[in-house]
Amino acid sequence: MKSAFLETVGFTFRNKVLEYFLMCRELDIAIADVIEEYNLNKATTYTVINELLAKEIIKPTRKIGNTQLYNLNKNNIISQQLIRLFDDCIAKVVEEYREKEKQVITIKNKIKEKKK
C-alpha cells in the first residue's frame, strides 16, 4: 500500500519509524513491532529510536517483561507538527478518493442514461 506521508517526506528509515508512531499514536509500541511492520534492520531501527528519544519526539512509557514500550510524545512541538502533517496527508488521500468516487458515480449515471 502506498503511503501518502512517506511520499511527502521521503522513504527513509527514520520516516518509516516516524510514520509507525504517527499511525499508532494512541498505542504503546515495542521496537520489534516497528521492525516487523517495515521489515527494517534491527540495528538501524534502534539507532533511529535513540535519535527520536534524544529529540523527545517519542518517549518510553512502560515495560512488559523485558520489553520497553514507547509512544509519540504529543507534548513535543516537533511531534505536534508531524501529527498535523500526517493528518493532512491522510485528509488529502481521503479527498482524492472521494473525488474519484464522484467521477465513477457520474460515469455510471451517464451509462444508465444512455441505456434508456
HELIX and SHEET records of a PDB file:
HELIX    1   1 ALA A    4  VAL A    9  1                                   6    
HELIX    2   2 PHE A   13  MET A   23  1                                  11    
HELIX    3   3 ILE A   31  TYR A   38  1                                   8    
HELIX    4   4 LYS A   42  ALA A   54  1                                  13    
HELIX    5   5 ILE A   77  LYS A  115  1                                  39    
SHEET    1   A 3 ILE A  29  ALA A  30  0                                        
SHEET    2   A 3 THR A  67  LEU A  72 -1                                        
SHEET    3   A 3 ILE A  58  ILE A  64 -1                                        
END                                                                             
